[in-house]
Amino acid sequence: MTIKKTWLLSVIIAVCAGTAHAGDGTGTIDKDKIREVVRAHIVEIRECYNATLASDPEAQGRVVIDFTIGPQGTVTQAAVGSSDMGEVAAPTCMRDAIQGWVFPAPSGGSVKVSYPFLLEPG
């Protein structure tokens, strides 16, 4: 009999004061809009984490993805800002998934976001 581990994915928003601001201050977007898009795509993050759990059932950690939402709402840049998960594929997979997401168009230009994910097997 095989027991399959389930996952627990905690998502924390790292955007303060109601809006996310670009480094140069040109754009804003409501943090709730960012959260809505992340939740709509959380299955993609789950797939990345589950693939890692398949090879390392104890894998866990915090991954921060830094990304830029362009003026039309598309993600124009994404990078793994930090990860304490070691040499696993989940952070890169998460970055690649986020690069394809579309957000509501920000007001006033691009917006830079740092979004942390806490990944734990449960």
Secondary structure, DSSP 8 states (H G I E B T S, - for coil): ------EEEEE-----TTEEE-TTS--EEEHHHHHHHHHHTHHHHHHHHHHHHHH-TT--EEEEEEEEE-TTSBEEEEEEEEE-S-S-SHHHHHHHHHTT-B----BSS-EEEEEEEEEEE-
